């Protein structure tokens, strides 16, 4: 059974930093495409970032230059380093795994809440 | 970026009713379209992929169809457990992979 478990969310001041983690079991982070998707309170889903199995990365325009996606293969864990946080980054952050480039987001974690506020 | 326009934003129907949600892509995405169901406080759940393929374990009352750049999710007989928000998503070859705005389905 595939499990993705996010952690690291919390309250942070504007301009601050936070690192989210997504620990995977039953699913290999290094050989699949891993994503972060966020959902602001009461709003829809927004794709944030992806890391491919070949280590290439892509970001939504809204977070480019501020967020960094990475993974630790031996820990089978995905990360999202978030810097220069803004109020509009407040959201539940989900990690989501894809089995390949032509598959949808097959597996989702339960999400972790990030609140950016003074 | 490809825009996904989903409608309606909300609907209310009776148990047993047929419910239809539509999603239009701003450009061609072939059949790289998924539908997700999200219940309050929960993560999205994949229902349909490749526009019309039912994910394993999803009830057969859910179906998807495609006509050009227009996509449809149909619930043939609405059940109380189907109360949720439904999202379409383009997962075409390159990011960003955009979602529709969501459709909140309620029981009348």
Boltz contact constraints between the chains, C-beta under 6 A:
constraints:
  - contact:
      token1: [A, 44]
      token2: [B, 99]
      max_distance: 6.0
  - contact:
      token1: [A, 44]
      token2: [B, 101]
      max_distance: 6.0
  - contact:
      token1: [A, 44]
      token2: [B, 102]
      max_distance: 6.0
  - contact:
      token1: [A, 45]
      token2: [B, 87]
      max_distance: 6.0
  - contact:
      token1: [A, 45]
      token2: [B, 99]
      max_distance: 6.0
  - contact:
      token1: [A, 47]
      token2: [B, 96]
      max_distance: 6.0
  - contact:
      token1: [A, 47]
      token2: [B, 97]
      max_distance: 6.0
  - contact:
      token1: [A, 50]
      token2: [B, 95]
      max_distance: 6.0
  - contact:
      token1: [A, 58]
      token2: [B, 95]
      max_distance: 6.0
  - contact:
      token1: [A, 60]
      token2: [B, 96]
      max_distance: 6.0
  - contact:
      token1: [A, 94]
      token2: [B, 43]
      max_distance: 6.0
  - contact:
      token1: [A, 104]
      token2: [B, 34]
      max_distance: 6.0
  - contact:
      token1: [A, 104]
      token2: [B, 46]
      max_distance: 6.0
  - contact:
      token1: [A, 104]
      token2: [B, 49]
      max_distance: 6.0
  - contact:
      token1: [A, 104]
      token2: [B, 91]
      max_distance: 6.0
  - contact:
      token1: [A, 108]
      token2: [B, 43]
      max_distance: 6.0
  - contact:
      token1: [A, 108]
      token2: [B, 44]
      max_distance: 6.0
  - contact:
      token1: [A, 110]
      token2: [B, 43]
      max_distance: 6.0
  - contact:
      token1: [A, 111]
      token2: [B, 43]
      max_distance: 6.0
